[in-house]
């Protein structure tokens, strides 16, 4: 059912985005608000569908948890960018009070973000001309935990209403859904996710005075059978096999800043706090790029750069030096691709990493639905990439037999004749096809086994309907990236 429900929403949301850009180009800006309403309604419906599907998986005991090391402050900043526009609609102010020692925690990043968004969205929905405050801090409660307290100055709730708060399809009172909308599932799902992660969510409220929801999660949850634990430095879920950037800096604030700059671009980020750790992680992970601070305790950045370029396994990894000094000439002479001066300009850093993309060959798009195919094709062509199309798996393999390998493949899973899983198996069986990057785009609700299988063969998995044109562009940009050709030593014969 998840496939059937999401598939029609994909073109509704996608084409409304395209039309918004087109009408602006045509000077018909007055049409944009109506198109935004279509997009908003589509995304709202998708949210309701996702909530119902999540609840069904929770009740069936089939929710998968992916543990990873999560930098807390960058995650909260991502949440802020989503919540602030919602707050502005009700003329609310959003305030963050973050402890200095938040650092990172080991949890499911996606589930934590969903929980925070659920509660913050509710806080803004039931508050007008007020304030929503998030306080994040570390606490000791038998073991180290992280507490997120979200307070609002909204309508509040009575004791009787609080008693119904965490019941599925139930809201504070009958008129709530009429006035504010929603299914009453968000808090039920939030509590279940928090409990799966070893914590809980509590609430305190008074009518007319507002409410405070408090999420408390262990810093390092005990591993349970239903958890899929991913050892550092790998990152689980959809980020697996994405473009990896090793961020090397001994200053936590500088690392957090670089992380915030790069996180929104969809990179998989790994941190090193010293030169020695950087070299060990580089050998273990083989990242696609390295940002390297110069001023560190020995070995400093110059020592690390020299060691990287002297190692046959690591020398082709592009290194971006980050320094407060005017040392561009030294960095370039030692083999860095660029030297940036602190504070690093976000746009410059993103453009530099994006400049390491490969452009050879078309993108092969394999999709049986004509509307979805057209939507994705337009998104990819806006990146100045050629697109070849196939309407099913057999046609895709025929195209591959007759042409040089494409830059990458965008692959639907649910197709007649030959589905996406069979295509992936065929790619794996041919040595000349095995290394073609693949992004799976699907409306199918994947099981844990299917997701695990796909992540061994595909660069990324994108859910139809939830994906925007920017998401597609970012994923394509990551997947077609490759390292620059290895430079031969001076005097060597080509």
N, C-alpha and C positions, 0 to 999 in steps of 0.2 A: 504493500500500500504506500510506503514512503516514496517509492519510485513513481507511482501513478499520481500521487498528490503533488510532488515537487516539479515534475516535468512541465506541466502547463504554466507554472509560476515563473519558470526560467525565462521564457520569451516575454512574459508580461513585464517583469522587472527589467530585463535587459533592453528591450526595445524602448521602454519609457526613458531609460538613460540615454540611449542613442538619439531619440527624438529631442530630448532637452538640448543636446549639443547642436543638433541640426537646426533647430528653430532659432537658436542664438546666432548661428552662422548666417541664417537667412534674414536676420533683423526682426524676427517675430517674437521678441522677448515676452510679450504679453501671454504667450501660450505656455511659458515655463511653469507657472504656478499650478495649472491644471495637470500638466504632465507629472509634476512632483507629487500631486495627490494620487495619481495612478500608481506611481512607484511606491509611495508610502503605504497605500492600501495593500499592494502586493507583498511588501515586506512585512506588514502587520499580519496578514494571513499566513505567511510563511512562519512567522514567530509562533502563532497559535498552533499550527501543524507540528512544529518542532517540539513545543511543550507537550502536546498530547502523545507524540511518539516517545519522548523522553520518559513520560510517566508510565507508558506501557512497558518500556524496557525496565524501569525501576521495579514495577510490580512483578515482572517476570524474573527479576534477579539477574538481568543480562546487561547491566551497565558496566562498561570497561573503564578502568582507571589507569592512566599513564603517568607515572611519577617522573619528575625531572627537577633539576635545580632551577628555581625561578627567582630572578632578580625582582624584588618587591616594588621598589620605587618606579622603575620603568613600566611595570605592569599597571600600577595605579595611574600613571600619566596617560597610558593608552585608554584606560577607563574614563579618565577625566575628559578626554577629547570627544568621547561619545556622549557623556552625560551633560556637558555644558550646554549644547544646543537644546536639549530637552528642558533644562532648567530655565533657559531664557524664554521659552514659550510661556511659562507660568510666572515669569519675572522673579525667579529665585536666584539667590547667590549660592555658589558652591565653594565651600572652604575645606582645605586639606590641612590636617595637623599631623605631621609624620615625624616619628622618632628618628634620631640621628643614626641609630644602630640597627635599622631594619635589615640591610644586607639581602641575603637570599634565604629561601626555604625550599624544602623538598616536598613538592605537592603536584597535583594535576593542574597545570596552568590554565587550560581551557575551562575546566569545571570551576576553578576559583574565580576566573574572570566572569563567568556566567552568573555565579552567586552574587558577586559585587554589583553587577549590572542590574540583576533582578531587584535587589533591595534599593539601590540608588534610583532606579526608574520609578519604583513605588513611592519612594520618599518625595520625588519631584511631582508625581502625579497627584498626590494628596496634599500638596503644599502650594499655596499661591502667595506671591509677594513676601516670601519668607527666606529661610536659609536652610541649606542642607550641609551637614558637616560630617566629614570622615576623619576619624582618629585611628591611626595605625601605630601599634607599639608591640614590643616584645614583653612577655610576662613569664613568671616562673610559677607553675601550678603543678608541682610534683615533677614536671619536666618542662623544657622550654617550649613555649607556644607563641603564636602570633595572633594578636587580637585586632579585629577591624570593627570599630563601633561607628555606626551610621545613624546620625540624629537628624530629625527634621522639626520644623515649627508648624507642622500641618494640623489636620483635623483631630488626630489622636483617636484612641479607641477605649471602650469600656471593658471591664473584666469579662463580660459575657461575649463581646466581640472577639477578644483575645483568645477565648476558648475555642472559637471556630477557625482561627487564623490558618492553621496548618492542615486543614481538611481539604481534600481534592475537590475542585469545582465549587468551593465555598468561599464567600467573601464576607467582609465585616457585617454587612446587612444587605437586604434584597435590593435596595436602591443603588448600591455601590456600582454594580455592573452596568446599570442603566445610565448613571452619570459619568463614570470613569472608564468603563469598558474593561476588557480582560476576562480571562477564564477562571481566575483564582488558583492557577496551577503553579505560578512562579515561586511562591514561598514553600509549597510542598516539595517541589523539585530542589530548591535551595537547601532545605533541611536534609533531604536524602543525600545530596552530594556532600554536604558538610560531614554527615555521619559516616559516609563511605571513606572520607579522607581522615577519619579518626577524631573529628571534632563535633561541633554542634552550632546551632544558631538560637539565640534567645531574644526576647523582646520585652520592653517595658514601655507603657504608654498611659497617658491620661487624656480624656476627652478635652479638646480645645487647646491642649498644651503640646501636642506633637508626640512622636514615638522615637525610640532608640532600638535598633536591631544590632545585635553583637554577634559576629562570627568569630569563633575561637578555633584555631587549627593548630595541631602539633607542628613544631618546626621540622621534625623528622618522623613521619608516621611509621608505626610498626608495619612491616610488610605482611600483608594478608594474602591468602590464596587468590582472591579475585583481583589483586593488584598486579599490574605488569610493571615491574621495577626496572628502570633503565639506569645503569651505572654511568656516572660522569666519566668522560665529558660528553657522552652522546646525549641527544635530545630526542624525545619520543614523538610519536604522532606525525602530523602532517609536515613538520619541519624536517623529518628524517630525510637524508639525501639532498637537502637543499644546499645552496651555496654556503660554504662554511667560511667564516672569518674568525681568525684567532686574534683577540684583542690583548695586547701585552702592555701592562702599565702597573707600576707598584703603588700608584696613588688610587685609592678606592673611588674618590670623587671623579677623577679623570676617567676611570673605567666606566663608571655609571653614566657619564656624559656621552662617551662614545657609544655605549650600549643604547642609550636613548636615541641617539642620532641614527643608528643603523637598524634598530628593532623594527621600525615601521616599514622598512624596505623589504622585509621578509627574509633576512639573512639568518642563518643558524650561527649563533655566536658562542664562542668558547673563550674563557678568560684565563690569563696567566698573570701571576703577580710578581714574577721575577724572570730574569734571563734564563736561568737553569730550567725552571718549569716550562718556559716557552719552548725551549729546544726539545724537551721531553714530549710535550703535547704535539708539537709539529711532527715529530717522528711517528707518534701514535695515531694522529688523526689525519695527517696530510691535508691541511686546510687549503681552500682555494685562494685565500689571500690572508695577509698578516698586517695588522697595524701595530707598529713597534715604537714604544717610547724610547727616547735616547737617554735621558737622565735617570738611571736606575742604579742601585748598588751593583757592584761587580758580580757577574758580567753585565756591562751596560749595553745600551742599544747597539752601539757600533760593534761590540764583541759578538753579540747575537747575530747581527747581520752578516758579519764575516764568517761565522760558523755555518749559517744557513747556506751561503753561497759556496762554501767549501764542501758541502755534503751533496753527493750526486743525487740522492733521493729527494732533497729539499730545494735545490738551487733554482728550480723553475717556478717556485711559488712566488708570486708578486708580493713585494714588501713595501708598505707605505710607512715611512718614518714620520713620527709625530714628536715635535720638539719645540721648546721655547727659544731655542737658539737659531741663529742664522747659519745653518749648516747644510744648506741645500746641495752645494757643490760636493761636499764630502759624501753625503748620502747617495747621490747619483753615481759618484765614482766607485762606490763600493757595491753598486748593483741594485739600489732601491729604484722602484718605478716612479716614486714621487716623494717629496719631503713637504709635509704640511706643518705650519706653525700654529702652536696653541694660542688661543682657543680655536679648535678646528671648526671651520665653516661647514655646516651640515650639507648644504647644497653641493659644495666642492667635493666633499668626501663621497657623497652618493654618486655624483657624476663620474668621479674617478673609477669607482668600482663598476659602474654601469659601462664604462668605456672598455672594460675587459670582456665584452660580450662577443660571441662568434656570430657572424652574419651569413656564412656560406650555406647554400642549400635552402630549399623551401621548408616550411612547416607543413607536415602531413597531418591533415585533420580527418579523423575517422569518426563519423557520426551519422546515424541513419535518419535522425529527425531534421527535416529541412530548415525549420525555424531556428533550432539551436545551432545548426551548422552555419547559417547566415550570420547569426549574432557573433559567434566566435570568430568567424572569418573576418568580419569588419574590425573586431578588436585587434586581431593580430596584424592586419594590413595597416592599421594606424601606426604600428611600430616600424613601418617600412620593411616588413618581411613578406616574402612571397608565400602563398598558400596553395597547396595541392589538396584535393578533396577526394575522399572515398566514402561510400555510403554504407559499407559493411566491412567485416574483417577480411573476407575473401578478396574483395576489390583492393583493399589496402595491401595485401601480400602481393597481388598481381602488380600493383604500382611499384612496390619495392623491388620486385624482380626486374623491372624494366628501366629503373632509374638509379642514379647514384644515391647513396644514403642521404636522407633529409637532415636538416639541422636538428629536428626533434619531431616527436609525434604527440598529437593531442588525441586521446583515445577515449571513446565512450565505452561503457561496459555492456549495456543492455542493447544488443543488436540481433537481428535475424541472421540466418545462415551461419555466421561465425561470430561469437561474442568476444568481448575484450579480453577475457581470461585466455581464450584460445589464441588470440593474436599475441599476447605476451609470451605464451609458451612457444609459439612459432619463432618469435624474435630471439628467445633464449637459445633455440636450437641451431641458429645460424651464426657462425663466428663473425661474419661481416655485418650483422644486424644487432649483435648483442650489446654494443656500446651506444646505440642511439638513445638519447634521453627521451623518456616517456612521461607525460603528465596525463593522469586518468581524470576525466571529468564525468561524474555520474550522479544520477538522482537515486541510485539504489542505496538503501540503508545497509551499510556493510556490517557483517559480523566481525568479531575479533579475529577469527581465522582468516577471513577474506582480506581484512585490512593488513594483517601481518604478511600474508602472501603478496599482496600488491606492493607493500613497501619494500619488499626484497627486489622487485622488478621495475618499479616506477619511481620517478623523481618526486612526485607530489600527487596527492589526491585532493580534488576539489569537488565539493558538493554543489550540484546544480541548484539554482535558486538563491543560495546563500552567497554566491560569487558575484562580484561586480566586475565591470570592464577593467577597472584598475587592478583587481586581483588577478585576472587572466594575464594582463600585461606584465605584472610583476613576476608571476610564475614562469611565463615564457622567458622573460629576461634572465631569471635565475638558471633555468634549465639549459639554455643554449650557450651559457658561459663556458669558456675553457681557458686554460692557462696559455700565455703567449709562448711562441716557439722558444726552445732553449737556446740561449746565446752560446756560441762556441768560444772557447778560450782564445785569447789573442794568439795569432800565429798558427792556429789549428787549421787543417784543411777541411773544407766542407765535403 
